[in-house]
């Protein structure tokens, strides 16, 4: 299965939101986006930018306690389904209770902490890994690695998001 990898350096929370807005222009219904990174890395900030770019209703906030939030489109675009799988330990079984497979064809599904839990939902997925930059004294610089897995991402223009 082909993997397209692009890396970008982000220097502030606003730049992370802008990366989300830019990425949103490359998303379409049926896309699964997995976000990985330690607490406070910027996963929800990136998702907030995705929501702004997709033009969805409601403030995008961390769904840690509700597990999943659906943000319907305010226009013609897809809804954003934002999932925080941090507290789900049972893998796909627990994820199936959320019916993400039902939402996926018509929505963009973004799953924070989805490693080892949602890969079976789609052969084609975008895995976004957010790391704090080593040696950054401001604690705001992040290195964002986008791994487009599958044919869907081969020509999706991810390279335009690189630094």
N, C-alpha and C positions, 0 to 999 in steps of 0.2 A: 504494500500500500504506500503510495507516495506521501512524503512529508515535505511541506514547504515551511522553512524557518526564517523568521525575520526578527531582528532585535532593534529595540529603540531605547534611548535613554530619556527619562522624564525627570524634569528638575523641580517640579512643584505640584501641589494638588490640582491647580488649575490646568497645568499641562497634562495631567493624567485624565482630567475630564475632556480636554480637547482631543486626546488620543482616542477616548471612547466615542466622541462625536465623529471623528474621522473613520474609525472602524465601523460605526453604524452604517455608513454609506456603502459598505461592502457586504452587509448582512441582508439576508432574505428569509422569508418564512421557511421553517424547517431546519434552521441552523441551530446547532448545539454549541454553546461556548462554555468551556470549563475554565474556572479561574483558580489559580493556586498561588499561595504566598502566605507568609506568616501574618499573625494578627497585626492590623495597622499598616499593612503593605500598600493598600490602595485599591483593593478589589471592589468595594462598594463605590468608591469615587469613580473608578473606570465605568462601572455599571450605570452610575448617575449620568455620565456623559453619553453612554449608549442610549439611555432613555430619552435624553434631550435630543439626540440626533435622530432617533426613530420617531419622535413626536408623540410620546405616549402620555396618558393621563396620570396624574398623581406624582407626588414626590418619591423618588427612588431612595429608599433607606434600607438599611440592613434588615433582612427578614429573619434574623437569628431566632426569635421566639415564635414567630408564626410559621416558620420553615419556608413558606413560599408565598409570593405576592404576584398577582396578575395586574399588569398595567395595560389597559386597552389602548389602542391607537386612537389619536384624535383626528386622524385623517384616513388615508387609504392604506397605510403601511401595516405591518404585522404588530400584534401585541407583544409585549415583553413579559416573559415569565421569569421572575427572579427568585432563585432558590438558594438557601443557605443550608448545606448538607452537613455542617459541622457537628450537629448533635445526633445525626443519623449514623448509627454504627453498623446496621445490618446490610449494607450494600444495596443491590438492586431490589431486593424484596421490600425494604422500607420505602425506597424511591417509587416503587410501583403503586404504593398507596396514594401517592400524589398525582397519579394519572398523567405523568409527563408525556408518555407516549401518545396520549390523546391530544395534548396541547401542541406537541412538537410540529406537526405538519403545517399549522397555521400561524405559528408564533416563532419568535426568537427566544430560545430557552437559555438562560445564563445560570450556571450552577457554581456557586462558591463552595470550595472544599469538596469537589465532586470526584477527586481521584479515587479510583477503585470502586466507584459507586454508580457511575452513569455511562461509562464507556459503551455498554451494550445497547444504549438507546439509539446510537447511530454510528455507522462505519465512518462517516464523514463528520469531523468535529474540529473545532478550533480550541486548542489548549493554550491558555495565556498564563505564563508564569511571571510573577512579579517579585523581584528580589531587591533588597536594599543594596545600594552601591557601596562597595567596600571603600573605606577611607573618606566617606562623605561626612563632614562635620556638621552639616545642617540637618541631617536625618530626613531630607526631603527627596534626594535623588534616588530614582529607581531604575533598574534595568528590567525592561519588559521584553520577554521572549514570546513570540507568537508562533506556535507550531500548528500549521494547517494540516490536518491528517485526512487523507483521502483525495479523490479526484476533484471534489467540489472546490477545494482551496488551491488547486494547481494554477488556475488563472484568475484568481479573485482579486489581484492587485494588492496583496499584502505588502509587497516590496515598497509601495509608496508610503508606508507607515514607518519605514526604517529611518534612522537618524540621518 
